[in-house]
Amino acid sequence: MRFQESANSDFFESLQGKRISSHLLKACLLLLALLVVLQAEEVAAQSPGDTYVVKQGDTLASIAAELDVPLEVLAATNQLTDPNALNVGQILLLPPGAARRTVIARPGDTIRSIAEREGLPDLRLAILNNSTPAARLFPGQPIRLMRDSAPTPTPFGSVQIVNVPSTIVQGQAGWLEAEVDRPLALEASWNGAPLGIRPLAIIGKEEAEGEATVWGGYVPIAASLEPGVYSLSLSYQATSGVTVSRSFPVFVQGQVFAVQNIRLPADKDELIEQEISQAELDYLMPVWSRTVTPIQWRSPFLLPLQSAFPTTSPYGVRRNYNSGQYFSYHTGQDFAAPGGSPVLAPADGIVTLAEPLTVRGISVILDHGAGLFTGYWHLQEALVGPGETVQAGDPIGLVGTTGRSTGEHLHWELRIYGVAVDPMPFLKRPLLAVPSTVDLEANEDTEKEQ
């Protein structure tokens, strides 16, 4: 009997213990689930918005200093055991309260949708990222949220400050700028091709620091270049003879171009032959590739016509001639100006070509310096000759329909280092806007005149 009572007692104690263990297990599981939810909410609050994209030359310490975040907090947030193990393009989560400089685009995002999500003006965000409010973005593309209050110093020898565009839109021209603290020959390249960067001005710094030379140059992106990440490099030769260089990733953002079907009259059928077009391009490329002419302009360009005539074919349009016999993209801006309308120089320059061409008809090319040229095709007549100097607003030709043309219009083209880019943004942008500058090339011109 006692054995039975003892057995019953053991059974109930065991059962009670199992119930306690079961409750304890449920409590532990509930607590664990709560921790998982809290952690997920914390990560969700930070991703995909509160992030930093690692750039060339970044260290965890420099990122922490830039964002005013304790180094150990940034390392713990990203579970980094080795602060030096960072890769270019790596995405770091930022702790709450850190000043975000970029966000990562989600599928279907546009500049406008990110601006709405972040409570920012969409136009300001578009300008900051060299884009437009309606531009669709690639998933994972980094988008800058704020402009740095000052250019970021770089550990790049005598190059103290470098401003490199993080994004350039397909068919546009970005602007590269650098400050150096001693005389040197700075060189730049885009995917291995040289860029015409040159010294533009001297700026006064703090009295103890002396002066710095500002170098600048355009980064032209053809409308045919595939979107993606490309490399921009800067280099110079140190006094020791060692080449010092640094590369910067630049994202080329694509845009949608319309397709235009063009039917040429029978007497111009031969002008769509690829061999003829290529031969003329080969003839002009040495003209467009010169970079030795000093800069001729500083202010935004003027329209090359007296009135704002409608655009009949914008830059970048994909063109299909005679039902697909020849396919190309439009390298300039076409205006529906009547025949005989005066064509005007949009900025100061030197006439480097004025002659009839097979495809482009009667043509004029102006050299504005620093590798920037403008072209005017299909003219009725050229009013200037090679070697002449023109000023903004001077007449250089008359609108016509010569060459591969289906009607009277002006084709206006702008090339930088031989690459055709959209000319319209140059109606709004000056060459250089650095306060308290001494214009180096203006000084050179003055010395030559004296």
HULIN-V222174 format. One record per run of one state. SS is the DSSP state (h for helix, s for strand, l for the rest). FROM is the first residue (numbers start at 1). LEN is the number of residues. Records with the same first field share a line. If there is no record, write none. Layout:
SS->FROM-LEN, FROM-LEN
This chain:
l->1-1, 47-4, 54-6, 68-3, 78-13, 94-8, 105-5, 119-3, 129-7, 137-5, 145-8, 157-2, 164-3, 170-3, 181-6, 191-2, 196-2, 205-6, 221-7, 238-5, 254-5, 263-3, 273-1, 289-16, 306-5, 314-4, 322-4, 330-2, 336-6, 345-4, 358-3, 368-4, 383-6, 391-4, 401-8, 417-2, 422-2, 428-9, 450-1
h->2-45, 60-8, 71-7, 111-8, 122-7, 266-7, 274-15, 424-4, 440-10
s->51-3, 91-3, 102-3, 110-1, 136-1, 142-3, 153-4, 159-5, 167-3, 173-8, 187-4, 193-3, 198-7, 211-10, 228-10, 243-11, 259-4, 305-1, 311-3, 318-4, 326-4, 332-4, 342-3, 349-9, 361-7, 372-11, 389-2, 395-6, 409-8, 419-3, 437-3
